[in-house]
Amino acid sequence: MASIKFRLRSNANKNVSIKVRVILGRGKQDLELNTGFSINPKDWSETTDLPKQNTPENKVILNNLKKLESFLFESINTDMGESVVIDTFWLDAKINECFKRVVKNDTGLLVSHIQYIIDNANTRKVKTNGGFKIGLSASTIKNYTLFKNIILEYQAKTKKQIQFVEVTKPFVDKFTNWLVNTKKYSTNYAGKQLEILKTVCIDAEKHEIPVTPYSKTIQHFRESDTDRYIQTLSFAELEQIKNVDLSNVEQLKEFKASNPELTKGISITPEALNNARNWILIGCEIGQRGGDLLKITNDNIRYKGTTIYIDIIQQKTNKSVTIGIIAPHVIDIIENHLPKEVPHQKLNDYVKVVCKLAGINEVVKGTKLNTETNRKELGMYPKHELITTHCFRRSFATNYYKKIPTAVLIGITGHSKESLFLTYINQREDKDNNADLFMKFYSDLHKDKTPEMKIILNTIAK
């Protein structure tokens, strides 16, 4: 049984705070906090432990205290049945929730610390391979901002603010269920939110904010390799894209008229389509993320003799990578037709058009965004509908895997280790291939050496 009482802690001849006291289980828990209301002790009834009804102001305070009492009883019954931790953090949150008060600078609130991370993003230390760097990347800040919005939406749904001390296993299980079954987020996206939640909790503890032991061990997840459907452009398909005629204006007009959904919002002109084609052909030869690819200018291009290099500092990892360009058609693009930057989403739209015109129409299994639900749906689609700028990087990694040493490919893509690279292209480690490569390199290393003559003595046993 729970009991709720109100009292004053002072008899001063001035307004003093009214406190609420919550007692649970025969005194096993005794919580007390300010209600936010105050009254002069002469207007307080020692008999009822409530305000006297001698002024309109006191009647308003009485009604508010009755409202709080009812709200707390209801919340206790609900939360105790759901294994929610009831403590001073809980009581403080309930008082604020009852009167819809905005809590500012409350370090115990999950949302407050997420905002703290965002506000201090430019001075936060980030671990790198070489030590530390200062400042979160734009993509990381975006992830924290999206996570904060998700938490705000979940709080609105549950009608309570989340304290760090409430991040227990039951809470995480319910939150996960909401992400996957109510919001219909993909496995990877839902798992990413749990990963960020764990990171925020660990960071909060470093700032001496009390957290639950469980919050530092939250299990996040991602889809299994067998559930992943990645799309790549093979060398043969890239040849189709390279050779497709995009110059016939009349044919392009007819194509636009017969494909209104595919061409919606973009200009179907030879110039625009050739620009997109050049981004595809460069992207599939240099293995970089779309954001890094689209930032390439003449400043990134460097000559060493007759060899062309592209130098890039990857936005996501801050890694510096250099790619040598060998393919003649890509050299021609870089020297004579370097494409113009296009908004990322616009390029994704153009890429689909170019691929369809090039005949990349095989029906394949994959996930496609449903614009009505704003969720990706698994199904069978023409391949050109599934191609995006991110496929360029995967195409590079997939096409050159086993043709070029994996260590070299990783140095270009920027993956931190081979296991991540192999997961990225849905491949398992091929130990025989590693052995074959070793023998090939060993053979090449010694091929110019003169064979040694060995003299074998023919001795006769006596």
HELIX and SHEET records of a PDB file:
HELIX    1   1 PRO A   41  ASP A   43  5                                   3    
HELIX    2   2 PRO A   56  GLY A   81  1                                  26    
HELIX    3   3 THR A   88  CYS A   98  1                                  11    
HELIX    4   4 LEU A  110  ASP A  119  1                                  10    
HELIX    5   5 ALA A  121  THR A  123  5                                   3    
HELIX    6   6 ALA A  138  THR A  158  1                                  21    
HELIX    7   7 PHE A  164  GLU A  166  5                                   3    
HELIX    8   8 LYS A  169  ASN A  177  1                                   9    
HELIX    9   9 TRP A  178  THR A  182  3                                   5    
HELIX   10  10 THR A  187  LYS A  206  1                                  20    
HELIX   11  11 PRO A  213  THR A  217  5                                   5    
HELIX   12  12 ASP A  225  ASP A  227  5                                   3    
HELIX   13  13 PHE A  235  ASN A  243  1                                   9    
HELIX   14  14 VAL A  249  SER A  258  1                                  10    
HELIX   15  15 PRO A  270  ILE A  286  1                                  17    
HELIX   16  16 GLY A  290  LEU A  293  1                                   4    
HELIX   17  17 ASN A  298  ASN A  300  5                                   3    
HELIX   18  18 PRO A  328  ASN A  336  1                                   9    
HELIX   19  19 HIS A  344  LEU A  357  1                                  14    
HELIX   20  20 LYS A  383  LEU A  386  5                                   4    
HELIX   21  21 HIS A  390  TYR A  400  1                                  11    
HELIX   22  22 THR A  406  THR A  413  1                                   8    
HELIX   23  23 GLU A  418  TYR A  424  1                                   7    
HELIX   24  24 LYS A  431  HIS A  446  1                                  16    
SHEET    1   A 3 ALA A   2  LEU A   8  0                                        
SHEET    2   A 3 VAL A  16  LEU A  24 -1                                        
SHEET    3   A 3 GLN A  29  ILE A  39 -1                                        
SHEET    1   B 2 TRP A  44  SER A  45  0                                        
SHEET    2   B 2 LEU A  50  PRO A  51 -1                                        
SHEET    1   C 2 LYS A 125  THR A 128  0                                        
SHEET    2   C 2 GLY A 131  ILE A 134 -1                                        
SHEET    1   D 3 ILE A 301  LYS A 304  0                                        
SHEET    2   D 3 THR A 307  ILE A 313 -1                                        
SHEET    3   D 3 SER A 320  ILE A 325 -1                                        
SHEET    1   E 2 VAL A 363  ASN A 370  0                                        
SHEET    2   E 2 ARG A 375  PRO A 382 -1                                        
END                                                                             
